[in-house]
């Protein structure tokens, strides 16, 4: 199919070969000594002794020739070459996308393994607890084909997989890594555009929220919101203040999502949150206790 027509220019040594589509949003100028790796068309054209320069921009290719040859002798051949490269998509080489890389990362919860990519996987949060709920999260639907996959959590540049109790990560982590790497590199859909994230744990506001908080409770909530919640949300968890007992100086925390039942929760509370509250609210908070949601 002929998709190119010839157009003269103000210079008798330059001819434009206009294409029926945009070739580039920028421009490219290539001469004899250039490698022209960005354009297979330019590589071929510059092999002709009479072609001195190739210019590619917008929807046309401009070719500059030497003075000792007439356009009538070569114009049809050059047009055919440009047309062929246009049909083959090789006027400008398509930039190869950076390949995905993926590595497995252990988490504080021994039942959960994170698979972290070098690229953004999903700009949001997707959580799937069963195969029945996986229709709008295709990657989770595929993962549930493995009988040891219990839950799937997708966010930013990683996918977290929760295994069944009887499964052992030895060998399984490598199997899932290979599967997910192949899935990502194939360009398959991760999460459908109409998916809406609904946390698996009950709404804190509907279950535990108080009408009014004391000044100390509000301080604790502000610290959790700024320093703690963003970190645990990244693993599909949530930590909220239920109440503060002033007589014992104890803050009771609700652990939800991935935080609930995690063996490292006690360590996180004592060495992380409790220590932080003691330092930031000296003399006001002495203890932190957990309630699993």
N, C-alpha and C positions, 0 to 999 in steps of 0.2 A: 504494500500500500504506500502510495506516494504522500508523504506528510511534510514535505519540505519544498519551499519555493525560493527562487533566487532574487535578490534585490541589490541593485547597484548602490555605490556610495560616492561621496565627493572625491575620493581617491581612486584613481584608475587601477591601482595595485591591490585594492581591498574589495572583496565581495562578501555580501551577507547571505547566509543560508538560514532563512527564517523557518522555524518549526511551529507546529500546531499546539505546543504546550510550553509552559514555563520550564526552563532548564535549571535555573538557579536563582536564588534571591540576591546573590552577590555577583561577583565577576571573577574571571580567571584569564590571565594573559600568559601564554606559553611560547617560548622560542626554542631554537635548535638545541641549545645546550641544556635546556631544562629536562628533567627526568619525566615530567608529565604523568606522574603516577596517579594523579587525580582524574585523569581522563584518558580512556582507551582510544577515543576518537582522536584526540590531539597526538597521542603516540603514533598512530597510523599516518595522520596527515603530515607530521613533521619528518617522516621518512622520505617524502618526495623532495628532491633537490630544489625544486622551484618554490616550495612553501617555506616562508621565513618566519611567520608568526601565526598563532591561532588565538583568537579572543572569544571567550564564551561568557555571555551575560543574558539576563532576561530570557527571551525566547528565541535567540538566534546565535549562530556561530559565524564569526567573521574570520576570513582567511586572507592573509597577506602573501602575495607572490613576488617573485623577482620580475624585473622588467623584460627579460629576454624570452618570455613565453606569453602567448595570447590566451585570454580566458576561454575563447571559443574551443581551444584544443583540449581543455581539461575540465570545463565547467560541469558537464554532465556526469563525468566520473566522480568528481568531488561531491556533487549533489547526491549521487547514489550512495556514497560512503557515509555521508551525514545521515541520510535517511535510514540506512541499515543500523547505525549505532543508536539512532533515536528509537527504532523499533525494539532493539535489544536492551535498551536502557543503560547503555555504556558511554553516553556522551560525557557524563560526570559519574565517577565511581560512587556508589552508595557507601556511605560511611558505616563500617561495621560497628554494631553496638558492643559496648563492653560486656564481656560474658559475666554471668552470675557466678559468684563464689558463695559457698555456704559452709559453716562449721557448726558443730554441736557444742552446746554450752550447758553445763550442769546448773541446776538452780537449787535454792535452799530446800525446796520440796523434792524429795527423792523420786516421787512419782512423775515429776514434770521435767522434760528436756526441752531446751530452747534451741532452735535452728536459726542462726543469725546470718543474714545476707549482707553483701557489700552494697546493695541497692535498696531503695524503698520498695516494699512489697505491697503495702496497703496504707493509705493515708487516713487511718481511723482505727477503730477497734471492732473486731468480729469475734464472737465467742459462740461455740457450738458444743452443746452437751450430749447430743445424740444424733444418730444418722437421720432420724425423722425431721430434725431441725436444720439439716444441712443443705437444703435445696438452693438457697441463695448464697451459699459459700462453697463453690465447686471444689476448692482445694480440700476442704474438710470432708466433703462427700467422698472424694477419692481416698483420703486417709482412713476413713472408716472401713475401707475394704480390708485393712489389717485388723485381725480380730483382737489384738492387744491394745488398740487405740480406743481410749475412753472419752477424751475431750480434746478439743482443738481451740487454740486462741491465736488470733492473727492481729498484729499491730506493727505499724511503722516498717522496720526492716527485719522482723523475725516472726517465726511461727512456733508457738509452744504446743507440745503434745503431752497429754496426760495418759499414762499407761494404766492397764488394769493391775490389780494387786499381785496376781500370780506371774506377771511377766518380769523379765530381767532385762535391763538396758544393754547388757553385754551382747553385742551383735545386732540388736534391734536398732540402736541409735545409728549405726552405720547404714543399715538397710533403709531407714527413713531418710537419712541424709542423701543417699543416692537417688531415692525416689523423688524427694522434693527438689533436688537440683535439676533433675531431668524435667520435672513439671514446670519449674520457673523458666528454664532455658527454652522450652517449647513455646512459651508465650501464652499458655492457657490462662483463662480467666481465674482470678483469685477469689474475688468477692463481687457479686453482682451489684450494679449501680443502685438498685432499689432496696438493698439490704439496710435494715435499721437495727442498730445495736441496742439490745435490752439486757442490762446486767442480770446475771442468773440469781443473784442474791436479792432478798426482799428490800424494798425501798426503806432506807434508814428513816426518812421523814415520816413514813406511814407506820413504822414499827416502834421506833425508840425516841424520836425527836421530842424535845420538850418545848413547851410554849415559851418559857423564859429560861435563860441561862445566867448564872451568876457571873460576876466579873472574872473570877478565876477560871470558870468553865469556858468563858468566851476566849480568854487568853490561850487556853489549851487548844481549843478548836482552831484558832488562828495559826498556831504553831504547826498543828497537824496538817492544815490545809496548805501551808507554804513549804514545809520541809519534808513531810512524810507521805502524804497522799499521792503526789506525782510519781514518786518512786515505786510504790506498791501497785499503783494502777498499771504500770508498765508490764507487770506480770499477771494482770487480771485480778488483782485483789483490791481491798479497800479497808481502811481503818478509821473508825469514828469514835468520838467520845460519847459514852452513854450517860455518865454522871460523874460528879466529883464529890467524894465524901470528905467533908472538911475536918471531921473529928479524927480520922485516920490518915488524912492527907493522901487519899488513894484515888487515882483516876481509873475508872473502869472503861475499857475499850472494847468495841465490837469489831471482831475480825470477820471479814466477809470474802467471798470469792476464793481465790487461790491462797489467801492468808489463813482461811479457816481450816483448822486441822493440820496445818503445816508444822512439822516437827521443829522447825527453826523459829516459830512464832515467839516462843518463850525467850529465846536468845535475843530476838529482834526487840521485843518489848523491854527486857531488862537492860541490855547493853546498848540499845539504840534509843528508843523513845523515852524510857525512864531516865536514862542518863542525860538526854537532851533537855527534858523538862526540869530536872533538878538543876541543871546549869543555867537555863534561861529563866527559871522561876524559883530562885533559891529560897528555901524555907517554906515554900508554899506546897510543893508536890514532893512526896517521899516515895510513893509506891504506884505501880501500874499493874492492873490485873486485866486478863483477857476473857472475853465472852465470845465463843464461836457462833457465828451467824449461820 
